[in-house]
Amino acid sequence: MPPVNLLIKPASSLCNMRCRYCFYCDVAENRNTASYGIMSPAVTEALVKNVFAHAKGSVSISFQGGEPTLAGTDYFRYFHEMVDRYNTDRLPIAFSMQTNGYHMPEELAQILAEHKYLLGVSMDGMGKLHDSLRPDSREEGTFRRVNETLHTLEKYGIDYNILCVITEQIAKNGAEVYKYFRSRNFKFVQFIPYVPDFGRESENHPFTLTNKQYARFLSTTFRLYYEDFCRGQYISVRQFDNFIRLAAGMPTECCGMDGICHANLVVEADGSVYPCDFYVLDQWKMGNITTDPIPTLQEAAAAKHFVEVSKPMDPACRNCPCLPICRGGCRRHRETADGGIGLNQYCEAYKSFFTENAARIRDMARRIRR
């Protein structure tokens, strides 16, 4: 059996922030049970036991939410006790966590440091911009608290990257946001385009990102990224890195850029398993990790169907010169209001971006091949 990769939601959809555009709030509202609460010790032990009964070679475990830190320090302490108990072959494990950065207790930071976690921390640009998009439950800004978390991570030597969601507001300030992250000496950045609610993909919302805005954001930030690369001051921007990898004939490391979905193992707090973080929905439940062996989950009918329905390609893509790098994009951005699969909602933005930056992309691809 190949290495096992899991994404665990130990606090389900629970969160201590109220981000204006949260996609997981919409996911939770589109299933029978919005929140499964905090993962119990029994589910935690069964999960870990299942993983190490079947994993070979290595294991990758990521925590996400909602907000995973709400599971509490005791949860993570117990989780690692179970890992120590059941990882009898002492397989190498890569741990990571995506957090909103609202609260990072010292005791939890010590656990993360001990087990060499990589953290993704959400930050939407500069102070006022971030606060307008990512308030807490009292409608107060969270920028100060996120920076306190970054200080704690640095104190304990915990590696982290920055995740920024591209809404209309971020797109209008693309150069400023990139330069601000550079000024903070952030070396690893992810820019993720806004995901509209299910069934409302074609509607305008306060955070809707138009193709024109997204194209301008991509080109503006890519030019800065390219210039930094040429100066020997490279900053990793995950989406751009993967475009260059594809142009260089290398495989992508981001599933949303493969052109076809994979059935991943996303585990909710009750142990139920789903194929993708964007689709933790009742109709895509693959089974439960407390009762179903991992190989059975991976071969579940829901898992196979999830992959199959992602395969159709819009006729407009087939002869598009951008296809070798675009690959059609993430399925969630190809979802139509009736649940079908069509053109990527950001198709025009990507075509504009690839056309405008083709020479720069080829140049970087040549350099990394050398």
Buried (B, 14 or more C-beta within 10 A) or exposed (E): EEBBBBBBBBBBBBBBBBBBBBBBBBBBEBBEBEBBBBBBEEBBBBBBBBBBEBBEEEBBBBBBBBBBBBBBBEBBEBBBBBBEEBBEEEBEBBBBBBBBBBBBEEEBBBBBBEBEBBBBBBBBBBBEBBBBBBBBEEEEBBBEBBBBBBEBBEEBEBBBBBBBBBBBBBBEBBEBBBBBBBEEEBBBBBBBBBBBBBBEBEEEBEBBBBBEBBBBBBBBBBBBBBEBBEEEEBBBBBBBBBBBBBBBEEEBEEBBBBBEBBBBBBBBBBBBBBBBBBBBBEEBBBBBBBEBEBEEBBBBEBBBBBEEEBEEBBEEBEEBEBBEBBBBBBBBBBBEEEEEBBBBBBBBBBBBBBEBBBEBBEBBBEEEEE
